[in-house]
């Protein structure tokens, strides 16, 4: 359970794990909380958090590019599609 969620500064979050670990996907990563509990300095966690957001943004752009390219290759990209994608 995240008691003090802070999207901008993960070093300010407090968390209590109430569930047991099972296989499968998780909607939110708790790696930054685990790093804090492990004693990693806050400034390093903040840099890692910023880099993770930058990486996620880059991955989203690559996904968008691949989606556009596949639709162009299939000739399924209409002007309306292009407008909705901001092209």
Buried (B, 14 or more C-beta within 10 A) or exposed (E): EEEEEEEEEBBEBEBEEEEEEEEEEEEEEBEBBEBBEEEBEEEEBBEBBEEBEEEEEEEEEEEEEEEBEEBEEEEEBEEEBEEEEEE
